Amino acid sequence: MNKTAPTQRLTRQQVSLAVARLMPQIMRGVQLEFFVTRGVTQSQFLLMASIRAYARCTMSTLARNLHVSLPTVSGIVDRLVRAGFVRRITDEDDRRQVVVELAAKGRRFFQEFEAVIRRRWEEALLPLEPQELQAFYDVITKLREGLQADR
């Protein structure tokens, strides 16, 4: 980190662009190796991540969140159910409504994914000094709390 550079007032757009440019470097190598060895496509990953964000959700919620049709979501869910990552449950309040949730295999998938991402972040954070690590931790904790409040 260049500590002699003058401090400039950054905009949210500049910071968000910096984060957007950092993410591919964090994900580098993770996608191909991790997903291919587990037989999970990008579409399946995005769908499972959406399910995980809600814990349980309806097929229509998934379709709306992913901006795809209900038949598209149904096809992806069918494949994930057959692979054991997701399970369908009939809604207790409305038996016509089907909700989906991660199965044990899907939860393990995300635990393993988080471990890989954590290791990548550990590598990325090596150049930071202890006070910078603390400041970064404080910021991401605040962001996470704000995003959880949006649910």
C-alpha positions as CSV (number, residue, x, y, z in Angstrom):
1,M,0.0,0.0,0.0
2,N,1.4,3.4,-1.0
3,K,1.1,5.5,2.2
4,T,2.6,8.6,0.7
5,A,-0.1,9.1,-1.9
6,P,-2.4,12.0,-1.1
7,T,-5.8,11.1,0.2
8,Q,-8.6,11.9,-2.3
9,R,-12.3,11.9,-1.6
10,L,-13.7,8.8,-3.3
11,T,-17.2,8.3,-4.6
12,R,-19.3,5.3,-4.0
13,Q,-19.0,4.6,-7.7
14,Q,-15.2,4.5,-7.6
15,V,-15.2,2.2,-4.6
16,S,-17.8,-0.1,-6.1
17,L,-15.8,-0.3,-9.3
18,A,-12.7,-1.2,-7.3
19,V,-14.6,-4.0,-5.5
20,A,-16.1,-5.2,-8.9
21,R,-12.6,-5.3,-10.3
22,L,-11.3,-7.2,-7.3
23,M,-13.9,-10.0,-7.3
24,P,-12.7,-11.7,-10.5
25,Q,-9.2,-11.9,-9.0
26,I,-10.7,-13.4,-5.8
27,M,-12.7,-15.9,-7.9
28,R,-9.8,-16.7,-10.2
29,G,-9.3,-20.4,-10.5
30,V,-12.2,-21.1,-8.1
31,Q,-14.9,-21.4,-10.6
32,L,-13.5,-24.0,-13.0
33,E,-11.8,-26.2,-10.5
34,F,-14.5,-26.0,-7.8
35,F,-17.6,-26.2,-9.9
36,V,-16.5,-28.7,-12.5
37,T,-15.3,-31.2,-10.0
38,R,-18.7,-31.0,-8.3
39,G,-20.7,-31.1,-11.5
40,V,-22.4,-27.7,-10.8
41,T,-23.0,-25.2,-13.6
42,Q,-23.0,-21.4,-13.1
43,S,-26.8,-21.4,-13.5
44,Q,-27.2,-24.0,-10.8
45,F,-24.8,-22.2,-8.5
46,L,-26.8,-18.9,-8.9
47,L,-30.0,-20.7,-8.2
48,M,-28.6,-22.5,-5.1
49,A,-27.2,-19.2,-3.9
50,S,-30.6,-17.6,-4.2
51,I,-32.2,-20.5,-2.3
52,R,-29.5,-20.1,0.4
53,A,-30.2,-16.4,0.7
54,Y,-33.8,-17.1,1.6
55,A,-33.4,-20.5,3.4
56,R,-36.6,-21.6,1.7
57,C,-38.3,-20.0,-1.3
58,T,-40.9,-20.7,-3.9
59,M,-40.2,-21.4,-7.5
60,S,-41.8,-18.1,-8.6
61,T,-39.5,-16.2,-6.2
62,L,-36.5,-17.9,-7.7
63,A,-37.7,-17.1,-11.3
64,R,-38.3,-13.5,-10.3
65,N,-34.9,-13.1,-8.6
66,L,-32.9,-14.7,-11.4
67,H,-35.0,-13.0,-14.1
68,V,-35.8,-16.2,-15.9
69,S,-39.0,-18.1,-16.6
70,L,-40.7,-20.5,-14.3
71,P,-40.0,-23.5,-16.7
72,T,-36.3,-22.6,-16.7
73,V,-36.2,-22.6,-12.9
74,S,-38.1,-25.8,-12.8
75,G,-35.6,-27.5,-15.1
76,I,-32.6,-26.3,-13.1
77,V,-34.3,-27.3,-9.8
78,D,-35.1,-30.8,-11.3
79,R,-31.4,-31.4,-12.1
80,L,-30.4,-30.1,-8.6
81,V,-32.9,-32.4,-6.9
82,R,-31.7,-35.4,-8.9
83,A,-28.1,-34.5,-8.0
84,G,-29.1,-34.2,-4.3
85,F,-28.2,-30.5,-3.8
86,V,-31.8,-29.3,-3.4
87,R,-35.1,-30.6,-2.1
88,R,-38.7,-29.7,-2.9
89,I,-41.2,-29.4,-0.1
90,T,-44.9,-28.8,-0.2
91,D,-45.9,-25.6,1.6
92,E,-47.9,-26.5,4.7
93,D,-50.2,-23.5,4.4
94,D,-50.9,-24.0,0.6
95,R,-50.3,-27.5,-0.6
96,R,-50.3,-26.3,-4.2
97,Q,-47.3,-24.2,-3.5
98,V,-43.9,-25.9,-3.7
99,V,-40.9,-24.4,-1.9
100,V,-37.3,-25.4,-2.3
101,E,-34.4,-25.5,0.1
102,L,-30.9,-26.7,0.1
103,A,-30.4,-30.4,1.0
104,A,-27.5,-31.5,3.2
105,K,-25.3,-31.9,0.0
106,G,-26.2,-28.3,-1.0
107,R,-25.3,-27.0,2.4
108,R,-21.9,-28.9,2.3
109,F,-21.3,-27.5,-1.2
110,F,-21.5,-23.9,0.2
111,Q,-19.4,-24.8,3.3
112,E,-16.7,-26.0,0.9
113,F,-17.2,-23.0,-1.4
114,E,-16.8,-20.6,1.5
115,A,-13.6,-22.4,2.6
116,V,-12.1,-21.9,-0.9
117,I,-13.1,-18.3,-1.0
118,R,-11.8,-17.7,2.5
119,R,-8.4,-19.1,1.5
120,R,-8.4,-16.8,-1.5
121,W,-9.2,-13.8,0.7
122,E,-6.5,-14.8,3.2
123,E,-4.0,-14.6,0.3
124,A,-5.4,-11.2,-0.8
125,L,-5.2,-9.8,2.7
126,L,-1.6,-10.7,3.3
127,P,-0.3,-7.2,2.3
128,L,-2.5,-5.4,4.9
129,E,-1.2,-4.2,8.2
130,P,-3.1,-5.1,11.4
131,Q,-4.8,-1.8,11.6
132,E,-5.9,-2.0,8.0
133,L,-7.2,-5.5,8.6
134,Q,-9.3,-4.2,11.5
135,A,-10.6,-1.3,9.4
136,F,-11.5,-3.7,6.5
137,Y,-13.2,-6.1,8.9
138,D,-15.2,-3.2,10.5
139,V,-16.4,-2.1,7.0
140,I,-17.4,-5.5,5.7
141,T,-19.2,-6.3,8.9
142,K,-21.2,-3.0,8.6
143,L,-21.9,-3.8,5.0
144,R,-23.0,-7.4,5.8
145,E,-25.3,-6.1,8.5
146,G,-26.8,-3.5,6.2
147,L,-27.4,-6.1,3.5
148,Q,-29.0,-8.5,6.0
149,A,-31.4,-5.7,7.1
150,D,-32.5,-5.4,3.5
151,R,-33.9,-8.9,3.5
